Amino acid sequence: MSGVAVAVAVTHVLAPDLKIDNVTVALLVVAVVPWLRDLLNSIELPGGFRVEFKAVEQRIEAAERIADAALVGSGDDGPETDDPTALADVRRLAAEYLEVRRSMASGSARTQRMSGIFARLVRTTQRLADPDLDDWLTSPDGGLRLAAYARLYAVPVPDALTLFAEAVVKEPLAFNQYWGIRALDKVVDAVGVEDVPPGVVRRLEDCRPRGSDRVALVRRLITKLHGLR
């Protein structure tokens, strides 16, 4: 966008008599529309033509339904019972997630596949009585970090809040960070907004995710944290 602005300024200096009509303006706007998705919900062009971006809240709600369906599908088997095969299943799903990320092009099809894996992780991690969340949250393996987020989404553990928030803020994978923020919201509820340490609030305020969905989730969480302060 800065480059376009500079180009227009230079053109104006070199050719001050050049007239730019509405069609040219509209084309320039269309050129920068993809870069505005994180800032705007819609944009109106000359002549009344309006470009509507996909509603962020609708995407968030759709993703939440997938994970919540996994919670419902887990039945009565909670973290009290420790399935000896569960850890192997978690590692298999973590590896499958990384393979999907590696082998599929970015897009809705890949996101759908990864969402299905996350839903299975939500169910599978509940078969572990006491998973090593500290190890998973700090692991260089993005699949194991996603497993930690899935477990905390299903079973919010108040004691994990500080380390969890740090992991989410530093999370380099967009899909992971999205679900990390969603799970962190549940952990905050489990802790109680008034008992969240100020350091955690500051780390979230300093978080600058890319992507409209994650931006919306972080803003919503920060608003919740400030609601009772």
N, C-alpha and C positions, 0 to 999 in steps of 0.2 A: 504493500500500500504506500509506503514511503517512496519507493522507486517510481510509482505511478505519479505521485504528487510532484516529485522533482522533475519528471519528464514533462508534465503539463506546464510547470513553471518555466522551464527552459524554452519550451515551444512558444509560450506567451512572450518571452523576451525576444526570441529570434524572429518571430512572426506575429507582431502585435495586432495586425489587421486580420489574422486568421479567425474566422468565426466557428465556434463549436456548437453544433445544433443539438437538439434533444436526443437524436438517435445516437450520436457519438457519446454523449454523457451516459445514456442507457447501456451502451456496449462496455464502457469503462466500468460501470457499476457491476454489470454481470461478470466481468473479469475478476473482480475482487470479492464477489459474493462468497466463494468457498472459504476465504480467509476470515469471514465475519461470523461463521457459524457459532463460535464460542461466545460472541458478544451480543448477538441479536436473535430474536425469535422470527422476525420477518423484516422485509425491506420493500419499500414502495418506489417504483421507477416512474419517470415522466410518462404521462398519458394514463396514469391510474393502474398500470400493471403492477401486481404485487407478487412477490416471491415469499412463500411460507416455508420455513424450516420445519423439519419433523419435530414434534413436541417432545421436549426432553423428559417431562414428567411421565409421558406415556411409555417411553422406553424404560424408565426406571421401574414403573409399576409392573411392566411385563416381565422384567428380569426378576423382580421380587416374587412374582407368582410362581416362577419356576423353582426357586429355592424353597419357598414355603410349601410347595407341593411335595418336595423331597422331605421336609420335616414331617408333614402329615403321613407320608408313605413309610416313615421309619417305624410307625406303630409304637408298641410299648417297650421295644428294645432300646434302653437308654445306656448311658455311660456306666451304669452300675455293673453291667456284665462285660467281661473282657473276652472277646472272640479271638482265639489264637491265630486265625487266618486274616484278621482285620488289617494288621500292619502291612502284610504282604499285599493285600488288596489296595491299601492306600498308596503304597509305592508304585504299584502297577498303574493306578489311575494318574498319579503324578507324572509318570513317564509318558503315558498316553497323551496327557495335556501338552507336554513339551513337544511331542512328535507332531501333534496337530498344529501347534504354533509354527513349527519348522516347515512342515510340508504343505500347508494350505496358504493360499494368498489371503491377505487381510480383506475382510468383508463380512457380510451378514452370515454367509454359510459357515465360515470359520467361527464366528462368535456364537452361532447356534450350537455347533459341536462342543465348543469349550464350555458353554452354559450347561449342556447336558452332563459333562464331566464334573463340573462343580456340584451339580445336584446329586450325583452319585457319591461325591466326596462328603457331602453333607450327611448322607445316610451312613456311609462306611465309617467315617471317623467317630460316629456315635457308638460303634461297636467296640471302641477302645475305652477301657476304664480310666486310664491315666496317660494320655499321649504326652510325649516330650515337646510341649508347645514352645518352650524357650529355644530348643534346638531347631525346630521347624521354622520359627519366625526369623532366626538369624542365619538360616541355611542359604548357601549360594544357589541351591536348587529351587527354581521358581515353582516347580510342581509341589514341593513340600511346603513352601510358603503358602501356596493356594490351599493346601490341605489344612494348614493352621487356620486360615481365614474361614474355611468351611466349618471346622470344628467350633470356632468361636461364634460363628453365625448360629450354629445349632445349640451350643452350650456356652453362653456368655459367662466368662470367668472374671470376676472383678479384679482378682490378683494379677491378671495379665495386662491390665490397662496400660501402664507406662511403657513397657517393652513393646506391646502391640501397637500403640500410637506411633512410636518411633519407627517401627517396621513399615507401617502404612505410609508415613510421610516420605520415607526413603525408597519405597517400592518403585523399581524401574519399569515393571511391566504394567501396561494400562489395564488389562483385564484383571490382573491381581489387585491393583490398587482400587479399582471400582468395588470389588467384593470385600476388600479390606475395610474400606470406608463404611460399607453397609454393615459389616459385622461389628465394626467399632461403635457404630450407633447403638447396637444392641448391648454392647458391653457398658457403654455410658449409662444406659437405662438401668442395667443391673447394679452398677456402682451407685447411681443416684447423682443427678446433675450437680447438686450442691456439694458433693464430696469429690468431684473430679479435681485433681491437683492443678494449680495454676500453670505449672510447667507444661502439662499436657495441652491445656487450652492454648498456650502461646505457640507450641509446636504446630498445632492445627491451624492457627492464624497465619503462620509463616508458610504453610503448605501452599504450593502453587501448581496444582495439577493442570495438565493440558487435556482438553476434551470437555465438551459441555456437560455431559452426564456427571463426571467426577467433580467438576466445578460446582454444579448444582447441589450435589450431595454434601460437599464440604461446607458450602454456605449454609445449608440447612442444619448441619450438625453444629456449626459455630453459633448459629442463631439459637439453637436449643441450649447450648452451654451458657450463653449470656442471658437466657430468659429468666433465670432465678438468681442472677448475681447482682 
